[in-house]
Amino acid sequence: MTDVHQINELVVEKYIAAPPEIVWRVMTERTAEWWCPKPWMTEIVEQDWRAGGRSAMIMRGPNGEEAPSDGVFLEVTPNRRFVFTDAFTSGWVPQKAFMVGIMEITPDGKGTCYRGSARHWDEAALKQHEAMGFVGGWNAVADQLAELSESVSGKGG
């Protein structure tokens, strides 16, 4: 197993009491509802769910803050995982990179294990992401994804 610090990776995992098919559907069809921690909102600019497809959105804060992101999907494996990066815009145009994101789901009993990870080019970027609130933010996002998925599957609680 690769040491996560060797690849400058931050990870959040969560059990979701809903089957992977439902979690996947929520992940990909209702992204704006779970992508960033509330009270922030996400505006989807474009989500082309295929390898090489554009992944662009704007996260908006309650005080008028804006955090745009424009990148591409590197991999999309339905009901399993998607991988995205900000290292390129659509058409493989390079830009200053911050991370590679990997959102994975695997069956876990009657539910799903969700794993969200961010891989960084160097330790400085990893530390920057930690300082930005990775742990709290990505855990909040995982909770929002779980709440939505569980409500869709009728197993919320």
C-alpha positions in Angstrom: 0.0 0.0 0.0 1.3 3.5 -0.9 1.9 5.9 2.0 -0.6 8.7 1.6 2.1 11.2 2.6 4.3 10.1 -0.2 1.6 11.1 -2.7 0.6 14.2 -0.6 -3.0 12.9 -0.2 -5.7 14.1 2.1 -8.6 11.6 2.7 -12.2 11.6 4.1 -14.2 8.4 4.4 -17.9 7.9 5.3 -20.4 5.1 5.4 -23.6 6.0 3.6 -26.8 3.9 4.3 -27.8 3.8 0.7 -26.8 1.5 -2.2 -23.9 2.6 -4.5 -26.3 3.1 -7.5 -28.2 5.8 -5.5 -25.1 7.4 -4.1 -23.7 7.6 -7.6 -26.9 9.1 -9.0 -26.8 11.8 -6.3 -23.1 12.4 -6.7 -23.4 13.0 -10.5 -27.0 14.4 -10.9 -27.3 16.5 -7.8 -23.7 17.7 -7.4 -24.8 21.3 -6.7 -26.6 20.1 -3.5 -23.7 18.5 -1.8 -20.4 19.8 -3.4 -19.5 22.5 -0.9 -20.2 23.0 2.8 -23.4 25.0 3.6 -24.0 27.9 3.7 -21.9 28.0 0.6 -23.7 27.1 -2.7 -22.4 25.6 -5.9 -23.3 26.7 -9.4 -22.6 24.1 -12.0 -21.2 25.7 -15.1 -20.6 22.4 -16.9 -20.2 18.7 -15.9 -19.3 16.5 -18.9 -19.2 13.1 -17.2 -16.5 11.4 -19.3 -12.7 11.2 -19.3 -11.5 14.5 -20.8 -14.9 16.2 -20.2 -15.1 19.6 -18.6 -15.8 20.0 -14.9 -16.5 23.6 -14.1 -18.4 25.2 -11.2 -18.5 28.3 -9.0 -18.7 28.0 -5.3 -20.4 31.0 -3.7 -20.1 32.1 -0.1 -22.8 33.8 2.0 -20.9 37.1 1.9 -20.5 37.3 -1.9 -17.3 35.2 -2.0 -16.7 33.3 -5.2 -14.4 30.4 -5.8 -14.5 29.3 -9.4 -12.9 26.0 -10.5 -12.4 24.9 -14.1 -10.9 21.5 -14.8 -11.4 18.2 -16.5 -12.4 14.6 -15.5 -9.5 12.2 -15.9 -11.7 9.1 -15.3 -15.4 8.4 -14.9 -16.3 4.9 -13.9 -20.1 4.8 -13.3 -21.2 3.5 -9.9 -17.5 3.4 -8.8 -15.5 6.6 -9.0 -14.6 9.8 -10.8 -11.3 11.6 -10.9 -10.9 15.2 -11.7 -8.1 17.8 -11.8 -7.6 21.5 -12.2 -4.3 20.9 -14.0 -6.0 21.3 -17.3 -9.1 23.1 -18.7 -11.1 21.4 -21.4 -9.2 20.6 -24.6 -6.2 19.7 -22.3 -5.0 23.3 -21.9 -2.5 23.3 -19.0 -3.1 25.7 -16.1 -1.5 26.1 -12.7 -2.5 23.0 -10.8 -3.6 22.6 -7.2 -4.8 19.0 -6.9 -6.3 15.8 -8.3 -9.6 14.8 -6.7 -10.8 11.3 -6.4 -14.4 10.5 -5.3 -14.9 6.7 -4.9 -17.7 4.6 -3.7 -17.7 0.8 -3.0 -20.5 -1.5 -1.7 -20.4 -2.0 2.1 -23.0 -4.4 3.3 -26.4 -2.8 2.5 -24.8 0.6 2.1 -21.8 2.3 0.5 -18.4 3.4 1.6 -17.5 6.8 0.3 -13.9 8.0 0.0 -13.0 11.5 -1.1 -9.4 12.2 -1.6 -7.3 15.1 -2.8 -3.8 14.5 -4.1 -1.4 17.4 -4.3 1.8 18.0 -6.4 3.8 18.8 -3.3 3.7 19.0 0.5 3.2 22.8 0.4 0.0 22.4 -1.5 -1.2 19.7 0.8 -0.5 21.9 3.9 -2.3 24.8 2.1 -5.3 22.6 1.6 -5.3 21.5 5.2 -5.1 25.1 6.4 -8.0 26.0 4.1 -10.1 23.6 6.2 -9.9 20.3 4.2 -10.9 18.1 7.1 -13.9 20.0 8.2 -15.0 21.0 4.7 -14.7 17.6 3.1 -16.3 15.9 6.1 -19.3 18.3 5.8 -19.5 17.5 2.1 -19.5 13.8 2.8 -22.3 14.3 5.4 -24.3 16.3 2.9 -23.9 13.6 0.3 -24.9 10.9 2.8 -28.0 12.9 3.9 -29.2 13.4 0.3 -28.4 9.7 -0.7 -30.1 8.3 2.4 -33.2 10.5 1.8 -33.4 9.4 -1.8 -33.2 5.7 -0.8 -35.7 6.2 2.0 -33.1 5.1 4.7 -32.4 8.5 6.2 -32.2 8.8 9.9 
